């Protein structure tokens, strides 16, 4: 199963389309049970996702492949390896497991800074100690990989990919990661829910990209697909993607995703792709 369950909503009120706020503990347990019963085996979380790790540990995630992310190294850090180890050990204690399937850097540019070599050696040590199976980076732009992949051995790269954002393909990095035997995990396949919103509910600040939305809606009408079906099947159809991370804020939503994932996908029109960072990077939306 290529789908992986993102758990940011378990710890934070997250996403432009999130109507429900943070997921309750009972709902989170039901989501995990249903996901596992339907072949989803990977959980994506992070130390910075509020109390997500704590809540996952309380529910119980033994037997899951858990991927977490390390926050930015503090500027005043004196002993990098000790800091990394203590962060990961605290993460494992919250999750109540003995090792992580993957540990990603949330701020991979720090590998290129003054502490970069120390961070990398700390990650290698965690692998040697059996606390972490694979290490890697969570990026916002495939261009970040140009200097990183030259200097460091990566096992996993997590990056955004969706029907608007094709940078992984156009940059050549999707193919290159496959050649380098690096696992690619795609996130943001719904662009924080923006791609699933009906036109009437889409915030007006996105109207500057009206031709894209009109072509998207026209194509959906022509194919008879829902936005959910199209976004999921597009990402799942990419042979270079090992995992597609989807976040949910209810059991109903997870059931809808599992149903929508099944089936084929006609080719997307190029007119729905965009290189406009203001649109494809949610960090820029506040300033629109």
Rosetta blueprint (number, residue, H / E / L):
1 X L
2 X L
3 X E
4 X E
5 X E
6 X E
7 X L
8 X H
9 X H
10 X H
11 X H
12 X L
13 X L
14 X L
15 X L
16 X L
17 X L
18 X L
19 X L
20 X L
21 X L
22 X L
23 X L
24 X L
25 X H
26 X H
27 X H
28 X H
29 X H
30 X H
31 X H
32 X H
33 X H
34 X H
35 X H
36 X H
37 X H
38 X L
39 X L
40 X L
41 X L
42 X E
43 X E
44 X E
45 X L
46 X L
47 X L
48 X L
49 X L
50 X L
51 X L
52 X H
53 X H
54 X H
55 X H
56 X H
57 X H
58 X H
59 X H
60 X L
61 X L
62 X L
63 X L
64 X L
65 X E
66 X E
67 X E
68 X E
69 X E
70 X E
71 X L
72 X L
73 X L
74 X L
75 X L
76 X L
77 X L
78 X L
79 X L
80 X H
81 X H
82 X H
83 X H
84 X H
85 X H
86 X H
87 X H
88 X H
89 X H
90 X H
91 X H
92 X H
93 X H
94 X H
95 X H
96 X L
97 X L
98 X L
99 X L
100 X E
101 X E
102 X E
103 X E
104 X E
105 X E
106 X L
107 X L
108 X H
109 X H
110 X H
111 X H
112 X H
113 X L
114 X L
115 X L
116 X H
117 X H
118 X H
119 X H
120 X H
121 X H
122 X H
123 X H
124 X H
125 X H
126 X H
127 X H
128 X H
129 X L
130 X L
131 X L
132 X E
133 X E
134 X E
135 X E
136 X E
137 X E
138 X E
139 X L
140 X L
141 X L
142 X H
143 X H
144 X H
145 X H
146 X H
147 X H
148 X H
149 X H
150 X H
151 X H
152 X L
153 X L
154 X L
155 X L
156 X E
157 X E
158 X E
159 X E
160 X E
161 X L
162 X L
163 X L
164 X L
165 X L
166 X L
167 X H
168 X H
169 X H
170 X H
171 X L
172 X L
173 X H
174 X H
175 X H
176 X H
177 X H
178 X H
179 X H
180 X L
181 X L
182 X L
183 X E
184 X E
185 X E
186 X E
187 X E
188 X L
189 X L
190 X L
191 X L
192 X L
193 X L
194 X H
195 X H
196 X H
197 X L
198 X L
199 X H
200 X H
201 X H
202 X L
203 X L
204 X H
205 X H
206 X H
207 X H
208 X H
209 X H
210 X H
211 X H
212 X H
213 X H
214 X H
215 X H
216 X H
217 X H
218 X H
219 X H
220 X H
221 X H
222 X H
223 X H
224 X L
225 X L
226 X L
227 X H
228 X H
229 X H
230 X H
231 X H
232 X H
233 X H
234 X H
235 X H
236 X H
237 X L
238 X L
239 X L
240 X L
241 X L
242 X L
243 X E
244 X E
245 X E
246 X E
247 X E
248 X L
249 X L
250 X L
251 X H
252 X H
253 X H
254 X H
255 X H
256 X H
257 X H
258 X H
259 X H
260 X H
261 X H
262 X L
263 X L
264 X L
265 X L
266 X L
267 X L
268 X L
269 X L
270 X H
271 X H
272 X H
273 X L
274 X L
275 X L
276 X L
277 X H
278 X H
279 X H
280 X H
281 X L
282 X H
283 X H
284 X H
285 X H
286 X H
287 X H
288 X L
